[in-house]
Amino acid sequence: MDLQRTPLFEAARAAGGRLVPFAGWEMAVQYGGLLAEHRAVRGHCGLFDISHMGVLRLRGDGAKDALQALVPSDLFRIGPGEACYTVLLNERGGIRDDLIVYDRGRGETDELLLVINAACAAADTAWLASQLEPAGITVSDHKGAGVLLALQGPEAPARLEALAGTGLAGLPRFGHRQLELRGSAEGAAAGADVFVARTGYTGEDGFELLLAREPGIALWRQLLAEGVTPCGLGARDSLRLEAAMHLYGSDMDESTTPLEVGLGWLVHLEMPKPFVGREVLERQTAEGVSRRLVGLELQGRAIPRHGYPVLAAGAAAGSNPVGTVTSGGWSPTLERGIALASVPADLARVGTELAVEIRGRAEPATVVKRPFYRR
């Protein structure tokens, strides 16, 4: 199957990006090196091309009410200019996808934007259309050939303020606005209309920016020329793991419910409205779950990876596993191996000693509080 390419494909290659297949796209996994990119975001500022992700627009009277029936989070806790993280569920309470819902609530009818995962985009779009369009809600691709960027790191606000001026003032975490960029001295992206959201997937302050193709390419080149570090999928993964942010398809999928993967805070059973999968989540809330997602820290230089067996403390390599690593890697910030893992609920308490089997050795691991890193 031919891989898709974002509008920034050639610009990424020109910047030294090493390109790999990812979720049906050809994307840069790194530029100057994963560690350098990771540290740039933690200490300064990094720029990611995330144009592979889906952006859907829901429009129509009662759009929020209609979407409310498909997610476990109370969407009426946010208003125009605000956003929330949530999940789409199936009838078994399993997670179809995780997403961010942006309330645009402007004009004569309701409007929501949804940012969804690239690998789920086609399935999400078809399923949402089947559920919402009979109620008069249109579901459409809002990104088209546009560019979606993530500008992340402690210097990101200053970088964007230089381009957006006072229009960025007071924008809170998970707030969003439509702005016009004034550009730099070169004016490469001057006058571009851009959707700005103070969201991200790194554990740092930052923004996600949606704009048309040509201004998006110009903005990418402009920010790199001004010293912002281009970052690839490798750093994006190590950053989100340190922040204990879930990866769809690894830490959660259609076989796991929010309560089983540490996303119980997304489930608002106090709201009276029905939603897909509610009965399953009510039952799990009452009875408890058999497995939980936990954070693990390892000793020494051992590096856990997705799929590695988790063992009981003291068990020898090759013993029957009690759990599985769902995401794992080396933490450049903490300088140790870290992982998210699915384990029995009675082994999920912080401080519990376990082990991860790595290349025939049982490497000691401890259940720790998440996130591993907090800015």
Long-range contacts (C-beta under 8 A, 24 or more apart in sequence): 4-52, 6-49, 6-51, 6-52, 6-147, 7-51, 7-145, 7-146, 7-147, 7-213, 7-216, 7-217, 8-49, 8-51, 8-147, 8-216, 8-217, 8-220, 11-217, 11-220, 11-221, 12-49, 12-230, 15-224, 15-230, 16-230, 17-230, 17-232, 18-232, 20-233, 22-52, 22-118, 22-233, 23-52, 23-117, 23-118, 23-119, 24-52, 24-118, 24-119, 25-52, 25-118, 27-52, 27-232, 27-233, 28-230, 28-232, 28-233, 29-232, 29-233, 29-234, 30-231, 30-232, 30-233, 30-234, 30-235, 31-229, 31-230, 31-231, 31-232, 32-229, 32-230, 34-232, 34-234, 34-235, 34-238, 34-332, 35-332, 36-229, 37-229, 37-230, 37-231, 37-232, 37-234, 37-235, 38-231, 38-235, 38-238, 38-239, 38-332, 38-333, 39-332, 40-153, 40-229, 40-231, 41-152, 41-153, 41-202, 41-204, 41-229, 41-231, 41-235, 41-239, 42-153, 42-204, 42-239, 42-332, 42-333, 43-153, 43-154, 44-153, 44-154, 44-155, 44-229, 45-151, 45-152, 45-153, 45-154, 45-155, 45-156, 45-159, 45-228, 45-229, 46-151, 46-152, 46-153, 46-202, 46-228, 46-229, 46-230, 46-231, 46-235, 47-149, 47-150, 47-151, 47-152, 47-220, 47-223, 47-224, 47-228, 47-229, 47-230, 47-231, 48-149, 48-150, 48-152, 48-230, 48-231, 48-232, 48-236, 49-147, 49-148, 49-149, 49-220, 50-148, 50-149, 50-150, 50-208, 51-143, 51-146, 51-147, 51-148, 51-149, 51-216, 52-118, 53-115, 53-116, 53-117, 53-118, 53-121, 53-143, 53-148, 54-114, 54-115, 54-116, 54-117, 54-118, 54-120, 54-121, 54-124, 54-125, 54-141, 54-143, 55-113, 55-114, 55-115, 55-116, 55-141, 55-142, 55-143, 55-146, 55-148, 55-210, 56-113, 56-114, 56-116, 56-124, 56-125, 56-128, 56-139, 56-140, 56-141, 56-142, 57-111, 57-112, 57-113, 57-114, 57-138, 57-139, 57-140, 57-141, 57-142, 58-110, 58-111, 58-112, 58-113, 58-114, 58-128, 58-132, 58-137, 58-138, 58-139, 59-109, 59-110, 59-111, 59-137, 59-138, 59-140, 60-109, 60-110, 60-132, 60-135, 60-136, 60-137, 60-138, 61-109, 61-110, 61-136, 62-110, 62-135, 62-136, 62-137, 63-109, 63-110, 63-111, 63-112, 63-132, 63-137, 64-103, 64-105, 64-110, 64-112, 66-131, 66-132, 66-135, 66-137, 67-101, 67-112, 67-132, 67-137, 68-273, 68-275, 69-131, 69-273, 69-274, 69-275, 69-276, 70-128, 70-131, 70-275, 70-276, 71-101, 71-275, 72-258, 72-266, 72-267, 72-268, 72-269, 72-275, 72-277, 72-278, 72-281, 73-266, 73-267, 73-268, 74-268, 74-270, 74-271, 75-101, 75-103, 77-268, 78-103, 78-174, 79-103, 79-105, 80-104, 80-105, 80-106, 81-105, 81-175, 81-176, 81-177, 82-174, 82-175, 82-176, 83-174, 83-175, 83-176, 83-197, 83-199, 84-174, 85-174, 85-266, 86-266, 87-252, 87-258, 87-263, 87-266, 88-124, 88-127, 88-128, 89-257, 89-258, 89-275, 89-276, 89-277, 90-254, 90-276, 90-277, 91-276, 91-277, 91-280, 92-254, 92-257, 92-277, 92-280, 93-257, 93-258, 93-259, 93-277, 93-280, 93-281, 93-284, 94-253, 94-254, 94-255, 94-256, 94-257, 94-277, 95-248, 95-252, 95-253, 95-254, 95-256, 95-257, 95-258, 95-261, 95-263, 96-120, 96-123, 96-124, 96-127, 96-254, 97-123, 97-124, 97-248, 98-246, 98-248, 98-252, 99-124, 100-197, 100-199, 102-176, 102-197, 113-142, 113-195, 115-148, 115-208, 117-248, 117-249, 119-248, 119-249, 120-248, 142-210, 143-210, 145-212, 145-213, 146-210, 146-211, 146-212, 146-213, 146-216, 147-209, 147-210, 147-211, 147-212, 147-213, 147-215, 147-216, 147-217, 147-219, 147-220, 148-208, 148-209, 148-210, 148-216, 149-208, 149-209, 149-211, 149-216, 149-219, 149-220, 150-200, 150-201, 150-202, 150-206, 150-207, 150-208, 150-209, 150-236, 151-206, 151-207, 151-208, 151-209, 151-223, 151-228, 152-200, 152-201, 152-202, 152-204, 152-205, 152-206, 152-207, 152-231, 152-239, 153-202, 153-204, 153-205, 153-206, 154-204, 154-205, 154-375, 156-204, 156-205, 156-206, 156-207, 157-205, 157-207, 159-223, 159-226, 159-228, 160-196, 160-207, 160-209, 163-189, 163-219, 164-194, 164-196, 168-196, 171-196, 171-198, 172-198, 173-198, 173-199, 173-205, 174-198, 174-199, 181-211, 181-215, 181-219, 183-222, 184-222, 184-226, 186-222, 186-225, 188-218, 188-219, 188-221, 188-222, 189-215, 189-218, 189-219, 189-222, 192-216, 192-218, 192-219, 194-219, 201-236, 201-239, 201-240, 201-243, 201-245, 202-236, 202-239, 202-240, 202-243, 203-239, 203-240, 203-242, 203-243, 203-245, 203-371, 203-373, 203-374, 203-375, 204-239, 204-375, 205-375, 237-329, 238-329, 238-330, 238-331, 238-332, 241-327, 241-328, 241-329, 241-331, 241-338, 241-340, 241-372, 242-331, 242-333, 242-334, 242-338, 242-371, 242-372, 242-373, 243-371, 243-372, 243-373, 243-374, 244-295, 244-340, 244-370, 244-371, 244-372, 245-371, 246-340, 247-326, 247-327, 250-306, 250-326, 250-327, 251-293, 251-326, 251-327, 251-340, 252-293, 256-342, 257-281, 257-284, 257-289, 259-284, 259-285, 259-289, 260-284, 260-289, 260-291, 260-292, 260-293, 260-342, 261-292, 261-293, 261-342, 262-292, 262-293, 262-294, 262-370, 288-345, 289-345, 290-344, 290-345, 291-323, 291-342, 291-343, 291-344, 291-345, 292-342, 292-343, 292-344, 292-345, 292-348, 293-326, 293-340, 293-341, 293-342, 294-340, 294-341, 294-342, 294-343, 294-347, 294-348, 294-352, 294-367, 294-370, 295-338, 295-339, 295-340, 295-341, 295-367, 295-368, 295-369, 295-370, 295-371, 295-372, 296-325, 296-328, 296-338, 296-339, 296-340, 296-341, 296-354, 296-356, 296-365, 296-366, 296-367, 296-368, 297-334, 297-336, 297-337, 297-338, 297-365, 297-366, 297-368, 297-372, 298-336, 298-337, 298-338, 298-339, 298-356, 298-363, 298-364, 298-365, 299-336, 299-363, 299-364, 299-365, 300-336, 300-363, 301-337, 302-337, 302-356, 302-358, 302-361, 302-363, 303-328, 303-329, 303-330, 303-337, 303-358, 304-328, 304-329, 304-337, 304-338, 304-339, 304-341, 304-356, 304-358, 304-363, 304-365, 305-329, 305-358, 308-339, 308-356, 308-357, 308-358, 309-356, 309-357, 310-341, 310-342, 310-343, 310-354, 310-355, 310-356, 310-357, 310-365, 311-354, 311-355, 311-356, 311-357, 311-362, 312-347, 312-354, 312-355, 313-352, 313-353, 313-354, 313-355, 313-364, 314-355, 315-355, 315-362, 316-362, 317-357, 317-360, 317-361, 317-362, 318-357, 318-360, 319-362, 321-357, 322-347, 322-354, 323-347, 323-354, 325-356, 328-356, 331-372, 331-373, 333-373, 334-372, 334-373, 337-363, 338-372, 339-365, 340-370, 343-367
